[in-house]
Structure formats: structure tokens, C-alpha cells
Amino acid sequence: MALGLAGFALMLLQGTLGKGGAAAHAAGVQEISAKALTSHGCDDTEWHFVITSVDSEALAPPTIQVTWANGASADVKLSAFTGGVAHYRTEANLDSIVTSATATIYDGWSGQFNLSHGPCATPPPSSTPPPPPSSTPPPPSSSTPPSTPPPSSSTPPSSSTPPPSSSSAPSSPGSASTTAAAAAVTTSSPPFVPGAGQTGDSPPSSGLPLRTVLLTTGLGLLGCASVLGLQLLRRRGNHT
């Protein structure tokens, strides 16, 4: 009889034990919400949520409920359980942002529920469109300065005769004295201008012709020389 009661007690105890030998928690549950929705790590390939400090995989929520800014929502299933951490991954709505994520877990849970990583490049949607940029009118163009007329062409100055050079090349003392003497002679005596009949071309009107006189004189001298020469020849002949 005692053995039967002991066996029945063991069966009741086994029914109250959870997986892995842990005692099952009471039937009380709590709803939790994910944090770090705007400060998560960046990964454009998936959304990844974690629930930490879970006593066992059997006590981890089988799904979490995720809502995005584009209005979509989904139940994301448990994908892994390691070291008391439950992992939830999805590749849905990567072009939007997560607005909320909730889960239902046992009442004694005290860990953290966070968005670990997800896309970061998509900007949050804006409820009101941004106002159009105000167009600033271009500054008024400044008036073009009046063009200055070109100066009138002035008559070129008349070329004046250059003044005589006051200085000449230096000369030696001898040439300077010669030049001074020549200048004195030129200044004191007027130049010789031959008169009529003084150039030898034509005889003066009142005298003998010069050519005739010279020719006659020359012939006479030649005749005298001939006579003297004949006399000398005769004397030499007589002596021989």
C-alpha cells in the first residue's frame, strides 16, 4: 500500500516537471514589447529580434508579432535558441521600418527583448510632405557701365628741325689747332676766283697769244741746240 502511494506521488511530480527537469512555472503570462527599434545594428538582409534570459527553449515564445511602418504585420517564428537567448529572424519588409514588436512570455521572465539588427538606410516615412523650397528671385542685374568713348586722335606734333649738335666728337690738340688755323685763313682771305683770260684756255683780249709765244720760243731753243751739237761734232772730227 505504501509503495503504491509513493509511485502515485512520483507520477504527479513528473507531471509538474518541465523539460530538462526544471519545474514548470505557473500559468501566469505577460506581454512584452521590443526595444532598440531605432538604435539597432545595420544589416540590409534581415530583421533579427532576440529575447534574453529565457529559462528553457520550451518557455521561449514560439512567435513574436511584428508591425512595420508600411502597415504590414507578421508573426515571426522562433529560429534558434542558444545560451538562454531566443532568436527570431525574417526577411519581410526590408524596405520599411519596424514600428512595434510584441510577444507573450511566462510571468517570471526578467530578460530583454530587443531588435538586434536590420536595415538602416530606409528613412522613416513622413506624414506630411515637406514644403517646397522657396524660390529666391535672382538679384537684379547691375546696369552696364556706360562705355567711355575713345579719345579723339590728336594731330601729331610737327616735326621740328633738330638743333645743331652743340658737341662733336673729341679731337686731338693738333687737329683742333689745324682746324682753327684753317678757319682763320678762310675767314680772313676771300676765295680766289680767276678772271677772264687767267685760266690759260683763251688769251686775254689785250695781250699776245700765250700758245704762240711758247711754241716759237721752244722752236728757237731747239734750233740753237741743233747748231751747237753740229759744231761739237765738227770739232771732234778735226781733232781726229
PLY file of the C-alpha trace (Angstrom):
ply
format ascii 1.0
element vertex 240
property float x
property float y
property float z
element edge 239
property int vertex1
property int vertex2
end_header
0.00 0.00 0.00
2.77 2.44 0.89
4.63 1.61 -2.28
1.55 2.36 -4.37
1.12 5.76 -2.75
4.79 6.58 -3.36
4.54 5.67 -7.04
1.45 7.79 -7.47
3.27 10.76 -5.86
6.19 10.30 -8.24
3.85 10.38 -11.24
2.31 13.62 -10.04
5.79 15.12 -9.53
6.86 14.06 -13.03
3.86 15.80 -14.49
4.81 19.03 -12.78
8.43 18.90 -14.05
9.28 20.86 -17.23
11.65 19.84 -19.97
15.22 19.38 -18.65
14.00 18.80 -15.16
13.03 22.38 -14.43
9.85 22.97 -12.54
7.05 24.30 -14.70
6.08 27.86 -14.00
2.62 28.88 -13.01
0.07 29.51 -15.71
0.57 33.35 -15.48
1.93 35.10 -18.58
2.98 38.64 -19.54
3.14 40.60 -22.79
6.47 42.21 -23.62
7.49 44.80 -26.28
10.77 45.02 -28.17
13.13 47.92 -27.59
16.01 49.44 -29.62
13.71 49.84 -32.64
15.66 52.95 -33.80
19.13 52.22 -32.38
19.73 48.69 -33.66
22.65 47.41 -35.70
22.56 47.73 -39.50
22.01 44.69 -41.74
20.13 45.07 -45.02
19.49 41.32 -45.40
17.13 40.57 -42.44
15.29 41.70 -39.32
16.67 39.94 -36.21
15.00 40.02 -32.74
16.33 38.45 -29.50
14.76 37.59 -26.13
17.39 37.02 -23.44
17.42 35.20 -20.09
14.82 32.58 -21.08
14.91 29.58 -18.73
14.45 26.99 -21.47
13.58 26.67 -25.13
10.17 25.29 -24.13
9.41 28.54 -22.32
10.50 30.79 -25.23
7.61 32.37 -27.16
7.06 30.33 -30.33
6.34 33.52 -32.32
6.53 37.28 -31.97
4.22 39.81 -33.64
5.99 42.49 -35.74
4.42 45.58 -37.36
6.11 47.85 -39.95
5.59 51.46 -40.96
4.13 50.47 -44.32
1.15 48.90 -42.49
2.29 45.28 -42.86
2.45 42.88 -39.90
3.63 39.28 -39.44
4.14 36.54 -36.87
7.87 35.77 -36.86
8.71 32.25 -35.69
11.47 31.19 -33.30
14.55 30.41 -35.47
17.16 29.44 -32.84
17.74 29.10 -29.10
21.28 29.34 -27.72
22.51 30.02 -24.21
19.15 31.17 -22.89
18.62 33.54 -25.87
15.69 33.07 -28.28
16.28 34.32 -31.86
13.63 35.45 -34.36
14.50 36.30 -37.98
12.56 37.48 -41.01
13.33 38.93 -44.45
9.96 40.60 -44.90
9.50 44.35 -45.47
13.20 45.20 -45.70
12.28 48.47 -47.42
10.35 49.76 -44.39
10.99 50.23 -40.66
9.69 48.38 -37.61
7.19 50.32 -35.56
6.43 47.64 -32.93
7.21 44.05 -31.91
5.40 42.18 -29.10
5.50 38.70 -27.55
3.78 36.70 -24.78
6.11 35.03 -22.24
5.83 33.41 -18.82
5.23 35.66 -15.87
8.57 35.14 -14.13
10.69 36.25 -17.13
13.04 39.25 -16.48
15.35 39.44 -19.51
15.45 41.82 -22.50
13.52 41.86 -25.78
15.37 43.88 -28.44
15.66 44.42 -32.19
19.24 43.24 -32.68
19.80 44.40 -36.26
18.01 45.27 -39.51
18.04 47.67 -42.48
19.13 51.21 -41.60
19.15 53.02 -44.97
15.38 53.45 -45.36
14.30 56.83 -43.92
11.11 56.91 -41.81
8.00 57.91 -43.75
6.81 61.46 -43.31
3.11 62.06 -42.63
3.17 65.47 -44.28
5.13 66.27 -47.43
7.93 68.78 -46.91
7.14 72.29 -48.08
8.58 73.15 -51.47
11.77 75.18 -51.29
11.17 78.85 -51.57
12.43 80.21 -54.80
14.64 83.19 -54.24
14.42 85.70 -57.08
17.73 86.29 -58.74
19.43 89.54 -57.79
18.76 92.36 -60.22
21.44 92.61 -62.80
23.51 95.70 -62.39
23.34 98.14 -65.24
26.18 98.02 -67.63
28.51 100.96 -67.04
28.45 103.46 -69.91
31.21 102.87 -72.34
33.81 105.60 -72.41
34.33 106.93 -75.96
37.87 106.53 -77.20
39.97 109.69 -77.01
39.96 111.77 -80.18
43.06 111.40 -82.23
45.17 114.50 -81.78
47.22 115.96 -84.59
50.76 114.71 -84.26
53.17 117.46 -83.32
55.01 118.99 -86.22
58.50 117.71 -86.52
60.92 120.42 -85.59
64.35 120.63 -87.03
66.71 119.12 -84.55
69.01 121.72 -83.05
72.57 121.62 -84.21
74.62 119.43 -82.12
76.49 121.53 -79.65
79.10 118.92 -79.04
81.16 116.99 -81.55
83.49 114.08 -81.18
86.58 114.95 -79.20
89.59 115.74 -81.37
93.26 115.77 -80.68
95.01 119.07 -79.81
96.89 119.13 -83.17
93.78 118.66 -85.28
91.99 121.27 -83.19
94.71 123.85 -83.84
94.82 122.99 -87.58
91.10 123.37 -87.83
91.26 126.68 -86.01
94.04 127.96 -88.35
92.13 126.85 -91.44
89.05 128.57 -90.13
91.05 131.74 -89.54
92.51 131.67 -93.08
89.10 131.04 -94.57
87.65 133.87 -92.60
90.43 136.41 -93.37
91.04 135.77 -97.13
88.28 135.51 -99.68
88.35 132.59 -102.11
90.33 133.07 -105.43
88.10 133.48 -108.43
90.10 133.59 -111.75
89.14 136.37 -114.09
88.75 136.32 -117.84
91.90 135.08 -119.69
93.54 133.87 -116.42
92.70 130.17 -116.76
95.03 129.58 -119.84
92.13 128.46 -122.03
91.90 131.64 -124.06
94.33 134.55 -124.34
93.39 137.81 -122.77
91.88 140.28 -125.16
94.76 142.81 -124.81
97.98 140.59 -124.97
99.88 138.14 -127.25
98.59 134.63 -127.60
100.32 132.53 -124.98
100.48 129.37 -127.03
102.11 131.07 -130.00
104.81 132.62 -127.80
105.59 129.33 -126.10
105.75 127.43 -129.38
108.05 129.99 -131.02
110.35 130.02 -128.03
110.53 126.23 -127.99
111.40 126.01 -131.67
114.11 128.63 -131.27
115.70 126.76 -128.36
115.59 123.54 -130.35
117.35 125.17 -133.32
120.08 126.57 -131.08
120.68 123.15 -129.57
120.97 121.62 -133.05
123.57 124.19 -134.16
125.65 123.67 -131.03
125.53 119.94 -131.49
126.78 120.18 -135.09
129.66 122.41 -134.03
130.76 119.95 -131.41
130.71 117.10 -133.88
132.89 119.09 -136.34
135.46 119.88 -133.69
135.80 116.27 -132.74
136.26 115.35 -136.40
139.03 117.88 -136.86
140.95 116.58 -133.87
140.82 113.04 -135.15
0 1
1 2
2 3
3 4
4 5
5 6
6 7
7 8
8 9
9 10
10 11
11 12
12 13
13 14
14 15
15 16
16 17
17 18
18 19
19 20
20 21
21 22
22 23
23 24
24 25
25 26
26 27
27 28
28 29
29 30
30 31
31 32
32 33
33 34
34 35
35 36
36 37
37 38
38 39
39 40
40 41
41 42
42 43
43 44
44 45
45 46
46 47
47 48
48 49
49 50
50 51
51 52
52 53
53 54
54 55
55 56
56 57
57 58
58 59
59 60
60 61
61 62
62 63
63 64
64 65
65 66
66 67
67 68
68 69
69 70
70 71
71 72
72 73
73 74
74 75
75 76
76 77
77 78
78 79
79 80
80 81
81 82
82 83
83 84
84 85
85 86
86 87
87 88
88 89
89 90
90 91
91 92
92 93
93 94
94 95
95 96
96 97
97 98
98 99
99 100
100 101
101 102
102 103
103 104
104 105
105 106
106 107
107 108
108 109
109 110
110 111
111 112
112 113
113 114
114 115
115 116
116 117
117 118
118 119
119 120
120 121
121 122
122 123
123 124
124 125
125 126
126 127
127 128
128 129
129 130
130 131
131 132
132 133
133 134
134 135
135 136
136 137
137 138
138 139
139 140
140 141
141 142
142 143
143 144
144 145
145 146
146 147
147 148
148 149
149 150
150 151
151 152
152 153
153 154
154 155
155 156
156 157
157 158
158 159
159 160
160 161
161 162
162 163
163 164
164 165
165 166
166 167
167 168
168 169
169 170
170 171
171 172
172 173
173 174
174 175
175 176
176 177
177 178
178 179
179 180
180 181
181 182
182 183
183 184
184 185
185 186
186 187
187 188
188 189
189 190
190 191
191 192
192 193
193 194
194 195
195 196
196 197
197 198
198 199
199 200
200 201
201 202
202 203
203 204
204 205
205 206
206 207
207 208
208 209
209 210
210 211
211 212
212 213
213 214
214 215
215 216
216 217
217 218
218 219
219 220
220 221
221 222
222 223
223 224
224 225
225 226
226 227
227 228
228 229
229 230
230 231
231 232
232 233
233 234
234 235
235 236
236 237
237 238
238 239
